[in-house]
């Protein structure tokens, strides 16, 4: 994947996931579209972990997308999307295989992903790729408001050693991408 692919990456992802929302929901709720800044930040954080599949007949047409980030020895996959007209042809499996090969070569020892847990198709696809469910979760949403930073928190700065969370965990690349892409702030507690 290159930065030149990002507009098509957004279009393919939105087309692939459009069927998961009620008809017309995206027109009424444009926030359901995947934010382009997510793709830009993931690509900046780990260019080796971002892949596209292209049409055999038109190599300039992106048909599948996989974004991942290796955080040292921990890898996280997603989103993975294949254009509806190219689904069920092995594209998703080939993208996952490329990602796993990349991670293997870079020393990733633990990997994870998020998917639509209510979708039997998604669960079966990831099981076939060798993943297994590890836990169920609940998502919450709230609007953020401007305010002051709580006491004891610094913006930016050197990332702390996170080996206590998982041996080899390194989020410095992702923190740099967030800053460089203007996607947000990195926070750390004061020592």
Long-range contacts (C-beta under 8 A, 24 or more apart in sequence): 1-43, 1-47, 1-50, 1-51, 1-52, 1-65, 1-67, 3-40, 3-43, 5-52, 5-62, 6-36, 6-39, 6-40, 6-43, 7-36, 8-52, 8-61, 8-62, 9-39, 9-52, 9-62, 9-65, 9-67, 10-34, 10-36, 10-39, 11-62, 12-62, 12-63, 12-64, 12-65, 12-81, 12-82, 12-83, 13-39, 13-65, 13-79, 13-81, 15-81, 15-83, 15-84, 16-81, 16-82, 16-83, 16-84, 16-87, 17-79, 17-81, 18-84, 19-84, 20-116, 20-119, 34-79, 37-181, 37-182, 37-183, 38-67, 38-79, 39-67, 40-181, 40-183, 41-174, 41-177, 41-178, 41-181, 41-183, 42-67, 42-68, 42-69, 42-177, 43-67, 44-176, 44-177, 44-180, 44-181, 45-69, 45-173, 45-174, 45-176, 45-177, 45-178, 46-70, 46-173, 46-174, 48-102, 48-106, 49-75, 49-99, 49-102, 49-103, 51-95, 51-98, 51-99, 53-82, 53-86, 53-91, 53-94, 53-95, 55-86, 63-91, 64-91, 64-92, 64-94, 64-95, 65-95, 66-92, 66-95, 66-96, 66-98, 66-99, 68-99, 68-102, 68-103, 69-173, 69-174, 70-102, 70-103, 70-106, 70-108, 71-169, 71-170, 71-171, 71-173, 71-174, 72-107, 72-168, 72-169, 72-170, 72-171, 73-107, 73-108, 73-109, 73-110, 73-166, 73-167, 73-168, 73-169, 73-170, 74-108, 74-109, 74-110, 74-111, 74-112, 74-166, 74-168, 74-169, 75-99, 75-103, 75-108, 75-110, 75-111, 75-112, 76-111, 76-112, 76-113, 77-111, 77-112, 77-113, 78-113, 78-114, 78-115, 80-113, 92-125, 93-125, 93-128, 93-129, 96-129, 97-129, 100-129, 100-130, 107-168, 109-168, 110-166, 149-187, 152-189, 152-190, 153-187, 153-188, 153-189, 153-190, 154-187, 154-188, 154-189, 154-190, 155-185, 155-186, 155-187, 156-185, 156-186, 156-188, 157-186, 157-188, 159-186, 159-188, 160-188
